[in-house]
Amino acid sequence: MRKDVRILLVGEPKVGKTSLIMSLVSEEFPDEVPLRAEEITIPADVTPERVPTHIVDYSEAEQSDEQLYQEISKANVICIVYSVNNKKSIEKVTSHWIPLINDRRDKDSRVPLILVGNKSDLVEHSSMETILPIMNQYSEIETCVECSAKNLKNISELFYYAQKAVLHPTGPLYCPEEKELKASCIKALTRIFKVSDLDNDGILNDNELNFFQRTCFNMPLAPQALEDVKNVVRRNMTDGVKDNGITLKGFLFLHTLFIQRGRHETTWTVLRRFGYDDDLELTQEYLFPLLKIPPDCTTELNHNAYLFLQSVFDKHDKDRDCALSPEELKDLFKVFPYMPWGPDVNSTICTNDQGWITYQGYLSQWTLTTYLDVQRCLEYLGYLGYSIISEQESQAAAITVTRNKRIDLQKKQTQRSVFRCNVLGARGSGKSGFLQAFLGRNLPRQRRIREEHKSYYAISTTYVYGQEKYLLLHEVVPDFEFRSEADLSCDVACLVYDLSNPRSFEYCARVYKQYFMDSKTPCMIIAAKSDLHEVRQLYSLSPLDFCRKHRLHPPQPFTCNASEAPGRDVYTKLTTMAMYPHAKLRCLCNRCTFCICHLLLNSELLRSIKATFCSAVSNRLGPFLDDLGAFLLADEESSLIHQVHEVDDVEESVYMDASVNLPPHRHLTQADLKNSTFWLRASLGATVFAVLGFAMYKALLKQR
């Protein structure tokens, strides 16, 4: 909506232009009328539309033609004043003033016209019969008002209609000749209907109508008012109401009715609430709200944005198969002026066996757009009506700007959910296959992708310590001369070489030494096409020795030439490295002595052997230990009995004194014996297992 309105009054001399302005300002007819009134400004707080209004008078006696042309070019609306008792002044409207104004304005910026019949107090008849044919002939004429500056008749109404013609013009909305809405207006109102149809059933039910009413006019409709609106549509259209809800045809009819009854402001209020300007185009302020992004920060969708996108997906997934068919996707993007996703999107995100975009792939594509081009994401959310449906100030409320990466490194933790991995390698090394394997596509499925539909990006989710994160893979074109800083900006780098090509690794080594050796970006080397025969690389160091020299993880073998979907372990490792670039992760090669021993000690086979060995030792030694315990107990008891008998036979002997001085012996219960047996078994088993493990470890070291 315009911030101010400029009204110009023109017409033949002595028709009362200056008198109209003076009567409006002073609220009485002036005794003396000057040749020309000075420009006046009416403050916003005293105008019906709350917009400052400038009123400009024209006098042929005081102003030149050049000054008139300048005023015409600056005016937002022009009032052509004629005298109802002067036929010549009426004729001049069509013979002079309308052609003059149209000649001085571009066809694309036609100014609305108001015909003003002054001095109605001097005649008893109306001039409307003469004016109506003129109004039908010129579409730029908004309305005609008959008034009287002398008795103040319709003076306020005149300037209200002039202001209204600027703020709520009829031209963009309605065609008087055809008596129907214009195509651009139908297109805008159709988008508004689809955005407001929250369940996508083709009708606006009572809840959706009330939400629409609150959104546009800040107040709901009473139940009786809702029924009255439906009854009006029913009386005029057969298919305007369906299942007690208003259809698109009924919705368009209501706005046609508003315009025909002079209530343009109702339709314009709706259009402007949904982001449209006077030309029925979505405004730049609506599509691209201000969003400040500091350097070294990234952009992500927040939780509320994902909830909104989930509701949009559910709204259009009519068959509830958690995937969007081409027809469903087309229906989703009907609120867009163009198709935002091309055929390359299907090779960027996860799809089902039919090639349809899955729910996870749908969210991944939105995440990718937000990360790479946040302005485009804001535009897309604007088309979907995010700020309206979520009742937010703008689409910027859907975006989270992450903190600087340097702060993450200092604090050794990150709150980010999206991590970028640049994939570099020589031509033919397997980079594209590595990207497509991340989306679960093996080599046979990759071969079905057409060359023009291939993408340099792949995005999906991984899980790191139970947390869901997005990993964005970007295939960087192997061209040293045109390497930009944006190409190198990433959270983790992945250097891919073909182990069956002897010249493939050299490129990875050069890239690492030139761009990543002195950086803090973690790197991983991938030995692609591991299903093929490995050849010696024509480089001064082997890939494994190169990694050892530069303290990198050993090359990770990878292949996507398998019947099943490729594994995802390597992508989880990449995400972990991106999340914790400061951490020294354990060796991941699965080849060295440490990795072999670690895998062996944690293998299911060794665990079963350990359990079997302990069980066997326990079964073998159990009876022996039980007999040993019983024997010791019996021997102890017999010794005590023998001592007692000796004391009874020789009561006067020295043994009496000795028996009195003997310390009391501790009595061993059956529970004590069982406890001792358990710990003896456990100690023996642990000792045997430790000796065995150490011997195996030494044997492996000797082999290396």
Buried (B, 14 or more C-beta within 10 A) or exposed (E): EBEEBBBBBBBBEEBBBBBBBBBBBEEEBBEEBEEBBEEBEBEEEEBEBEBBBBBBBBBBEEBEEEEBBEBBEEBBBBBBBBBBBBEEBBEBBBEBBBEBBBEBBEEEEBBBBBBBBBBBBEEEEEBEEBBEEBBEEBBBBBBBBBBBBBEBBBBBEBBBBBBBBBBBBBBBBBBBEEEBBBEBBBEBBBBBBBBBBBEBBEBBBBEBBBBBBEBBEEEBBEEEEBEEBBEBBEEEBEEBBEEEBBBBBBBBBBBBBBBEEEBBBBBBBBBBBBBBBBEBBBBEEBBBBEBEEEEEBBBBBEEBBBEBBEBBBBBBBBEEBBBBBEEBBEBBBEBBEEEBBEEBBBBBBBBBEEBBBBBBBBBBBBBBBBBBEBBBBBBBBBBBBBBBBBEBEBBBBBBBBBBEBEEBEEEEEBEBBBBBBBBBBBEEBBBBBBBBBBBBBBBEBBEEBEEEBBBBBBBBBBEBEEEEBBBBBBBBEBEEEEBEEEBBEBBBBBBBBBBBBEEBBBBBBEBBEEBBEEEEBBBBBBBBBBBEEEEEBEBEBEBBEBBEEBEBBBBBBBBBBEEEEBEBEBBBBBBBBBBBBEEEEEBBBEEBEEBBBBEBEEEEEBEEEBEEBBEEBBEEBEEEBEEBBEEEBEEEEEEEEEBEEBBEEEEEEEBEEEEEEEEEEEEBEEEEBEEBBEEBBEEBBEEEBEEEBEEBBEEEEEEE
